[in-house]
């Protein structure tokens, strides 16, 4: 399941092509140029949820992540640490902190290229799904700001309004791909015609589950896997303030099939111009 192209594309609306299409986006370092979990360490500290030592540990993990030096074992240890750290936290307090700080902490780090791509998929009538190993309480507000249609994220067990420290679902590796397939079955997505974008080789199962896969800012390992699998490669390099990057809705071009054809032609010209640059 592979595609060498550089962006969303559509064919004329046959019976087969009328099935629903989705675009699955990893979050950290694919849509945003940072770690969503580490980004909230300071407001969690200010809110009394974590200690200064926890902030320093999160800052170190963020540094490794940003530099591309966090391997799967380090990522797993950090996730385990965060789940243990969250034991006993009030869910409502976490949600309040995230709601109050999401624009300040996330907006400046959103890739303009990702925002454009999300808009292009929506213009083609595709659903956009954010798929992240970060907790749902962090991912869902970000996804709302981005205008995503659905979210697949890690879910923590809750009892009496507090986190128990247990992880009900960890959206990582093969489990991401499994959740993607479950959502596709529930929503009627045609995975052969759907898209996936990620910067991490741990998301190879997710990328391999769709017909149009793209490695974003890949390291050597993911670049090699992408080449072997025939996946496209994209470079995102312009973090911008989200509110200034969001484009107004496209004006309707025409009715029925002419509208789809017109938007598709415009998008293909746009992507071709970008490639030539």
N, C-alpha and C positions, 0 to 999 in steps of 0.2 A: 504494500500500500504506500505509494510514493508519488512525488511530483517534483519536477525540476523547476517549476515556474517561480515567479517572484511576487505574487500577490493573488488576491481573490479573483476568480474568473468564473463566468457562467456561460452555459451554452443555451441554445434556444429551448423554450419550455416544452419538452416532451413529457409523456406520462411518467417516465422514470425520473426525470429531473424535477418533477413537482414535489418530491419528497422533501422534508425539511432538512435544512443544512445548519450546522453549528460551527462556530470558531472557538476553540478551547485555548485559553491563554494561561500560562503560568504567570505568577504575580511578581515575585522578587527577582530583580535583574532582567526581567522580560518586559513587564509594564512599568515597573518602578526601579530606579537605579539605586536601590537600597534594600535592606532586610526589614520587612514589615514588623517582625517580632522585636528586633533590636531597636527599631525606631521609637517604640513606645516605652522603653526602659526608663527614661527620665520622668515622664508624667506618672508612671507607676510608682517611682521613687517618691515624687512629690505628693502622691496620694497615700503614701504609707504602706504600699503593698510589698515593696522590696527594699533591701538595704543598699548602702553605698557599695558594698562589695559585689552585690548582684549587678549593680549598674556597671561596674568596672569589668565584670565577666562578660556582660552583654556587649560592652564596647569592644572588647577583644574579639569576641565572636563576630561582631559586625565588621571589624577590620579584616579578619580572615575571609569573610564572605565577600566583601567588596573587592578584595585583591584577587579573589578567585582561588584562594588556597585552602578553603574549607572542604575536606573530603567527606565521603559519606559517613565514615565513623565519627568524625568531629561533629557533623550535622546531627547525627543521631544522638550523640551525647548531649548536645545543646538542647535538643527537643526534650530529652528525658529530664534534664535539669529544669527546664521551664515548666514541665508538667508537674514535677515534684514541688517546685516553687509556688505554683498556683493553688496547691492544696489548701482549702479553707477560705479562699478568696470569695467575696460576694460577687456573683455574676452581675448584678445590677450596677455595682460600683465600677467594674471593669468596663461595662457598656457605656456608662456615663463618661468615664475618662476618655475612652476612644472617640465618642461622639464629639466631645469638646475640643479634641486636639488633632483629629484626623486631617483637617485642612492644613493646619500649621506644619504637621510632621510629614505628610505624604505629598501634598500638592507640588512642592518645589522639585520633587524627584521623579515626576512622571515623564517618561520618554514621549516626546512629541510624535515620533514615528508610530508608537503604539497607539496613541490617541487617534491619529489619522487612520490607522488600520482598523481599529474598532469601529470608527465612523463608517468606513468603507464597507465593512461587513454588514452593518446595520442598513446601509443604503441598498444593499443587495438583498435585504430581507432575511439575512442570517441571524440566528440567535448567537449572543456572545456569552461564553461561560468562563468565569475565572476559576482556575483550579490551583489550589495552594496548600502546602503543608502547614502553613500558619493556622492558628485557631480561627474558627468561624466568627467569633466576636470581633476579631481584628479585620478579617477579610471582607465580611459583608458590608460594613460601612464604606470601605474603599470601593467595593464593587458598585455600590449605589451611586457614589460620586462619578464613577466611570460610565455609568449607564448600562452595566452588564445585566443580562437577563436572568442568569442563574449562577450559583456558587457551589463549588465542591471544595470543602475545606476540612481540616482536622476538627473533630468534635470531642470535647472533654465531658466526662460524666459529671452530672450535677445532682446533688441531693439537698433538699431544703434550701434551695437558692444559693448553694455554695459548691465550688468545685471539689470533687473527692480526690483528685490526683490521678484517677484512672483515665485512660484514653479510650473512648468508645470507637473511634475511627481515626486512623492515621493516614492522611492523604499524601502518600509517599510511594514512589516506585510503582510496582505492580498494582498496588491498591488504588492509586490514581487512575490507572487504566481501567481497572474493574469498575470503579465508580462512574467513569466516563461512559462505559458500555451500558451500565444500568440506566443512567440518565437518558442515553440515546434510545434505549428500548422504551422507556416511559414516555419520552417526548416525540418519538417517531423520527429521529434524526437518521439520515443516510450517512453512515460513517465514511463510506467510499468517496462521498462528495464533500465531506467536512474537512476542517482545517485544525491544526494544532501548532502552537508556538511555545518554545521553551529555550532557556539558556543552559539547562543542566542535563548531563548525560543520565542522571537518575530518572529523567522523564522520558527516556527512550521508549519504554512501553507505551506511554501516552502518545508519543509522536508516531509510533508504529501502528497505532489503532485507527488512524485516519488515512484518507487518500491523499491529503495535501499537508505534508509536514514541513516545518521550518525551524532550523536551529538559529537562535538569536544570539549574536555576540558569542559564538561558541569558543571554548578552549580547545586545545589540541585533541583531547579525547573525543569530545562531542563532534568536532569538525571531521575527524576520521570516521566516526560512526555515521555521520550525515552523508559523507562521500560514499561509503559502502552501501548505504541504504537508498541513495538517490534523493535525499531530502534537500530542499532549498536552504540557502544560508542568507540571513538578513543581518544588517548592522544597524543598531539603534545607538545614537550618540548624543542626542540633544535633550537632556532633562530640562523641562520648563515648568512654570507655574501652570497647574492644570486649568484654572479658570480662563487663562489667556489662550490656552491651546484648543479648548473645545470650540468646534466650528458650529455655525448655525445650521439648522436642518436644510437639506438640499431642496430646492424648488422642484416640484413635480414636473417632469419633462413631457409626459404624454400619458395616454391611458394604455392599460393592458400591456401587451408584449413590447410595444414601442418604448415604454418607460424603462423596462428591464434592459432592452438592447442599448438604449441611449446611455444609461448609467454605466453599463458594462464597458462600452466603447471608451467613455471618458476615463474610467479607472485604468483600463489597459494602456491608454495613451499616457496617463500620469505615471504609471509604474515604469513604462518604457523610458520616459524622460529621466526619471530618477536613476535608472540603471546606466544610462549613457553618461550621466554626471559622474 
